[in-house]
Amino acid sequence: MDNDNPFANIAGPEDARAALADWKERAEQRAADAIAASEAVQELTATGMDANGVVVVKLNSSGAVIGVQFASEFQRMQLRHAERQFMEAYGNAGKALLANARAAVEARLDPSSPTARALVDSIKMRFPEAEER
C-alpha cells in the first residue's frame, strides 16, 4: 500500500471525509508555500562587483539594473575595459540573484518540486550558469 495516498485505507464514509479533509489541507498548504516562495523571489535584489572593485551593479528580481556605482578609477579606464568591468559586475549580480532565488525558494518549498524548479528557472533563463569543464 502507498502511505502517501490518503485514500488508500478508506473503509467507509467517515474515512473518506477525513482523507479528503487531510488532502485539502495539504493542498492548501502547498499552495500557500508556493505563493510565499513566488513573493519572496519577486522581492529579491542582488548586487555584483567586478574583480577589480571598480563597478557595483544592483539588480531587481527580473534582472533589471536598478543601481550602478563606479569607483573613481572608472573615469580613467578605456571604454572597452569599462564595458568589460560593467559586464563582469552585471554577471556576478546575476549569479547572486540566482543563488538568492534558490535560497528563498528552498526555504519554502522542496527544491525538486515543479514549482520550485519553475521559480528558479525563471531567473536561470536570464542568467544561465556556466557549464563546468
HELIX and SHEET records of a PDB file:
HELIX    1   1 PRO A   13  GLN A   42  1                                  30    
HELIX    2   2 SER A   72  ARG A   76  5                                   5    
HELIX    3   3 LEU A   79  GLU A  106  1                                  28    
HELIX    4   4 PRO A  114  LYS A  124  1                                  11    
SHEET    1   A 3 THR A  45  MET A  49  0                                        
SHEET    2   A 3 VAL A  55  ASN A  60 -1                                        
SHEET    3   A 3 VAL A  65  PHE A  70 -1                                        
END                                                                             
